[in-house]
Amino acid sequence: MKYLANICLAGLAALSLAACSHVAHFTSEDFVAFHTGSVTVSERAGSVKIPVHAYPQNGNPNTTVSFKVVEGSAKSGTNFSIEPASGVLTFAGDSTQYITVNVKNQEGLYTGNLTFNIEIASTTNDYKFPNYNSVKFTIKDEDHPLINYFGSYTTSYCMGYWGDNYSGHTIELAAWEGDVNSFSISNLEPYLGGNGFKGPVRGVLNAEKTVITVAAGQATGYNGVNYYGFDAPNPNDAESSEADIIINIQEDGSLFIPNAWGAASSSGWYEILLGGVTYKKN
């Protein structure tokens, strides 16, 4: 049983289009705005420039913008510094100024990802800042003990129970926030993943770093549909269809899923993948 409600997919597409819109356009007032609401960089990034745009609608191109830094887990002076240190940008006939974030690499020290915010605090000449008035800045820690496993893995052969060919299916491994012995695994099932529902799920690594276990029943992201494993490569030979999904880490770094797995709700299975699938790192 493989189906998705058309109304859900249509709604998802509409939301995706809406998400592409950046700054709202005003025709009657001057305003300033950041180019984006979030920035994520490696702790090795060095200096990163964040553009701030001025939109003069009434013919006055000049304004002074004051901004402030709101610390989170990232601390000023320890994890980053800001330029200009005064927290002031002056627009004099130009439309773009920059805030520079100098990221400090704490190589060899694992802290997890760190965040802070930059916010527009005030302007002159009656410029407004109603939208995109803050940026969440994330510094990605590159010292995670599992970082060598992170990335995308693709299979050259993967078959569905009903005969669909999913060769070329890719799964993604990333850090699981709050546990250095777990992975965030996205796109574990290609049918729902191809429709935008990719999880992620949590995969727990054993002490020997040879097996990743994805506990049964984790959500796919589609309403009421969860991931489950079988205890045999072929579902017809399995005694359980509610087993954990087991992923073996091979000596060459590839991932091997020995048993069948898939996504199901109380109404039935959306897709089942036959076991014996190897994913190689891209």
Backbone hydrogen bonds, N-H to C=O, Kabsch-Sander energy under -0.5 kcal/mol:
donor,donor_aa,acceptor,acceptor_aa,energy
9,L,5,A,-1.8
10,A,6,N,-2.7
11,G,7,I,-2.1
12,L,8,C,-2.3
13,A,9,L,-2.3
14,A,10,A,-1.9
15,L,11,G,-2.2
16,S,12,L,-2.3
17,L,13,A,-2.1
18,A,14,A,-2.1
19,A,15,L,-2.1
20,C,16,S,-0.7
20,C,17,L,-0.9
21,S,18,A,-1.4
31,F,55,Y,-1.6
32,V,128,K,-2.5
33,A,53,H,-2.1
34,F,132,Y,-3.2
35,H,51,P,-1.3
39,V,136,K,-2.7
41,V,138,T,-2.6
43,E,140,K,-1.9
45,A,42,S,-1.9
48,V,101,V,-2.6
50,I,99,I,-3.1
52,V,97,Q,-3.0
53,H,33,A,-3.0
54,A,95,S,-2.9
55,Y,31,F,-3.2
57,Q,55,Y,-0.8
63,T,91,F,-1.8
65,V,89,L,-3.1
66,S,64,T,-0.5
66,S,122,S,-2.6
67,F,87,G,-2.6
68,K,119,E,-2.8
70,V,117,N,-2.9
71,E,69,V,-0.7
72,G,74,A,-1.1
72,G,115,T,-0.7
74,A,115,T,-2.4
77,G,80,F,-3.6
78,T,75,K,-1.0
79,N,75,K,-3.1
80,F,75,K,-1.0
81,S,102,N,-1.4
83,E,100,T,-2.4
87,G,84,P,-1.7
89,L,65,V,-3.0
91,F,63,T,-3.2
91,F,89,L,-0.6
92,A,90,T,-0.7
93,G,61,P,-0.8
97,Q,52,V,-2.3
99,I,50,I,-2.5
100,T,83,E,-3.1
100,T,98,Y,-0.5
101,V,48,V,-3.1
101,V,99,I,-0.5
102,N,81,S,-2.8
102,N,100,T,-0.6
103,V,46,G,-3.0
103,V,101,V,-0.9
104,K,79,N,-2.4
105,N,103,V,-0.6
106,Q,104,K,-0.6
107,E,105,N,-1.1
109,L,106,Q,-2.0
110,Y,108,G,-0.6
111,T,109,L,-0.7
114,L,139,I,-2.3
116,F,137,F,-1.9
117,N,70,V,-2.5
118,I,135,V,-2.2
119,E,68,K,-2.8
120,I,133,N,-2.7
121,A,66,S,-3.1
122,S,66,S,-1.6
124,T,64,T,-0.8
127,Y,124,T,-1.3
128,K,30,D,-2.8
135,V,118,I,-2.5
136,K,37,G,-2.2
137,F,116,F,-3.2
137,F,135,V,-0.7
138,T,39,V,-3.2
138,T,136,K,-0.5
139,I,114,L,-3.5
140,K,41,V,-3.5
140,K,138,T,-0.6
147,I,144,H,-1.9
149,Y,146,L,-2.3
150,F,146,L,-0.7
150,F,147,I,-0.8
151,G,173,L,-2.6
153,Y,171,I,-2.7
154,T,280,K,-2.7
155,T,169,H,-2.1
156,S,278,T,-0.5
160,G,164,D,-3.3
161,Y,272,I,-2.6
163,G,160,G,-1.8
166,Y,158,C,-3.5
166,Y,164,D,-0.6
168,G,155,T,-2.7
169,H,166,Y,-1.9
171,I,153,Y,-2.5
172,E,186,S,-1.9
173,L,151,G,-2.9
174,A,184,S,-2.0
176,W,182,S,-1.1
177,E,175,A,-0.7
179,D,176,W,-1.9
182,S,179,D,-1.3
183,F,203,G,-3.3
184,S,174,A,-2.8
185,I,183,F,-0.6
185,I,201,V,-3.0
186,S,172,E,-2.2
186,S,184,S,-0.5
187,N,198,K,-2.4
193,G,189,E,-2.2
194,G,190,P,-2.2
195,N,191,Y,-0.5
195,N,192,L,-1.1
196,G,193,G,-1.7
197,F,192,L,-2.5
198,K,196,G,-0.9
199,G,220,T,-2.1
201,V,185,I,-2.6
203,G,183,F,-2.5
204,V,213,T,-2.5
205,L,181,N,-2.8
206,N,211,V,-2.1
209,K,206,N,-1.6
212,I,247,I,-3.3
213,T,204,V,-2.5
214,V,212,I,-0.6
214,V,245,I,-2.9
215,A,202,R,-0.5
215,A,213,T,-0.7
217,G,227,Y,-3.1
218,Q,215,A,-0.9
220,T,225,V,-2.3
225,V,222,Y,-2.5
226,N,264,A,-2.8
227,Y,218,Q,-2.9
228,Y,262,G,-2.4
229,G,243,A,-2.6
230,F,260,A,-2.7
231,D,240,S,-1.2
237,D,234,N,-2.0
238,A,235,P,-1.1
243,A,229,G,-2.4
245,I,214,V,-2.7
246,I,244,D,-0.6
247,I,212,I,-2.7
248,N,256,F,-3.4
249,I,210,T,-3.1
250,Q,248,N,-0.7
250,Q,254,S,-3.0
253,G,250,Q,-1.8
255,L,279,Y,-3.0
256,F,248,N,-2.7
257,I,277,V,-2.8
260,A,232,A,-2.3
261,W,273,L,-1.6
262,G,228,Y,-2.6
263,A,271,E,-2.0
264,A,226,N,-2.6
265,S,268,G,-2.5
268,G,265,S,-1.1
270,Y,263,A,-3.0
271,E,263,A,-1.2
273,L,261,W,-3.8
274,L,159,M,-2.6
275,G,233,P,-2.7
276,G,257,I,-2.3
277,V,257,I,-1.9
279,Y,255,L,-3.4
280,K,154,T,-2.7
282,N,152,S,-2.7
